[in-house]
Amino acid sequence: MDSADAARRYRVAVDVGGTFTDVVVADERGRGLTGAKVPTTPQDRAAGAIEGLHAAAAAAGIGLGGIVEVVHGSTTGTNALIERSGAKVGFLTTAGFRDMLEIGRVQRPMEGLYDFTVDRPPPLVPRHRCLEAVERIDAEGRIVTPLDEAGVFAAADVFARQEVEAVAICFLFAHLNPAHEDRAAELLAGRLPGVPISVSSRMSPEYREYERASTAVMNAYLTPVMDSYLGTLEARIAEAAPGARLSVIQANGGSTSVEQARRKAVTTVNSGPCGGVVAAAAYGRRHGRERMVSVDMGGTSFDIGLIEDGRSRVTTEGDFQGLPVKIPIVDLHIIGAGGGSIAWIDPGGALNVGPHSAGAVPGPACYGQGGSAATVTDANLVLGRLNPDNFNAGRMALDFAASERAVRTLAEKMGASLEEAALGVVRVVNANMTRGIATVTIQRGIDVRDFSLVSFGGAGGAHAVDLAQELSMAEAIVPPMPGTFSAVGLLATEMRHDYVTATGGIVAEEADIAGLEKAFRDMEQQGRDLLAAQGFAAERIRLTRLADLKVVGQTYELLLPLPGQGPVTEAGIAALVADFGRLYRERYAFFFEDEPIEIVNLRLSAEGLNPPVEFPESTGSATSPAAAESGRRPVYFDGPGWTDTPIFQRGRLTHGMMVPGPAVIEEDTSATLVPPGTRAAVAADLGLIVDLRGS
């Protein structure tokens, strides 16, 4: 980037992870990508974000005054759910439904279906803070019993004595008629000044009271946490980069304004990992790959996303930490498997890795910050797969002796050699990650043999080929800037707002065409108005109409875009029903052709389009990888053992090179392992593609 060009303006992405905070800078046209990593500061994540902002700006050679937008992905909401450190919430619901959160769906967790000791996670609101209001709206949206306002005031007094920090409201059938919820919120706000109130019909105006209630409760639980965090971060960004506005990534894979994020805190959960899936989908489309599994292996977690037809999969039936949410979210599966995952021996003498992580503090033993347990990073260092003198662009020197001590202690417990113990750690974490990938693919009936594995994150390149081979996938791809790839995805996201209108359940053949069109137009106007207020011109606004459909009498629905995206017509509804039948057959292998189909919800996605992100392309002309070789060192591989292995610098590679294994390809924030018997093709943007179809 040209620091002398004072007129250029820049966008910055900040992805706060459990171990590292990744920051990427690009100009407003999406060019000149430059990244940096700094350790996450768990006690004050905003401090690490600002440190990363300075580091990335310095790496790019720009001043902070030229930054116009900071796009932020964070684990703050996710951590609050994991640690149960959110707000003290009160819950108000229809009389007779006080135990809604406790009863839930009376289903056992799928991952513990055959484990009699497993139970559902406890609700975020204990029963003594769940109160009732006398009111009733029927399934047609008609008021049967008026709201007892005196009872709402009485509930407010109880909440005040309980010193609640937020309140969630969920009344029956409020998605069809929110009048009682709106009035109750108004009354509570008058009695509980300063206490945020989450209303289910505003968070998730859809049927299924339990899921709607859970969404409202989770929003209330997170609102004070996110409001405080984002307020602090916004103030520090304003001080460091006065011209920058703060945008926040949502669980749907799009960004939103900080004001919206503070009101709808539940939409920010898993916001950081969403960036990686968005980036992987965009990268795949650029390279003609539409069927991919994206995996982000950072220091703490392993985030898995499914990409079909070149797009990340979005669902409206997700969950966070075992608690359901009814909002559009990128379909992600996250497990505790990262570079900092701790290896341990169970009472039966078996080796385990994770889910507990050494995190940023103290970190793996090799970080030299007091950690003593062996981690995946320590194992890779002992096996020669990492360079102790060039970790995180040389900003950190790894303590090889500390890793060796930690792994040797583990080896003595196992009765194994140092190398066997280290390789065992790698094998176990690989097995954990393979099972995680199978959960979102094979267990859903998806054959991954013609899928590409796109692996990134600081630790992703070291495991990419092994994982793809284990699953018999077509190829493994390590994209450019893998260590900060999720942050690149934050820059690639669009500003996005989602809207939903519940129909109350109408048979498609009997649909009121004019009524459906009006509902879509009303949502479109809301989306246009909000995006226009956020600075998007009409030509940069994309509106997508969708609908939830199900077979009449069945319980769950499928989400589909409206064919053609034009005005609602009878022919369009018939085409939508036909699309539903094809998708139903694809998912479940059978479909009753003559069954009546019900339209459950109308949805609209309103997106403000940002410039696409462009990776810089190689400029060299050398065809032999020898030009990029920087040395050799022994690396331990499964099978041949210690092997004299060439080390390549990724920045010196050029388009068209073929790097044969065994090899290690190093760069500032990651390292890619090319095992014996495979070879990596270098793309124009320095993406590494390992074709496994013939291996």
Secondary structure, DSSP 8 states (H G I E B T S, - for coil): --TT-TT--EEEEEEE-SSEEEEEEEETTS-S-EEEEEE--TT-HHHHHHHHHHHHHHHHT--GGGEEEEEEE-SHHHHHHHHT-S--EEEEEETT-TTHHHHTT----GGGTT-TT------SS-GGGEEEE--EE-TTS-EEE---HHHHHHHHHHHHHHT-SEEEEE-TTTTT--HHHHHHHHHHHHHSTT--EEEHHHH--SS-HHHHHHHHHHHHHHHHHHHHHHHHHHHHHHHH-TT-EEEEE-TTS-EEEHHHHHH-GGGGTTHHHHHHHHHHHHHHHHTT--SEEEEEE-SS-EEEEEEETTEE-EESSEEETTEEE-S-EE-EEEES-STTEEEEE-TTS-EEEEEEE-TTTT-SGGG-SS--S-BHHHHHHHTT-S-TTSBTTTTB---HHHHHHHHHHHHHHHT--HHHHHHHHHHHHHHHHHHHHHHHTGGGT--GGG-EEEEESTTGGGTHHHHHHHTT-SEEEE-SSGGGHHHHHHHH--EEEEEEEEEEEEEGGG--HHHHHHHHHHHHHHHHHHHHHTT--GGGEEEEEEEEEEETT-S--EEEE-GGGSS--HHHHHHHHHHHHHHHHHHHS---TTS-EEEEEEEEEEEE---------------SGGGGEEEEEEEEETTTEEEEEEEEEGGG--TT-EEESSEEEE-SS-EEEE-TT-EEEE-TT--EEEE-TT-
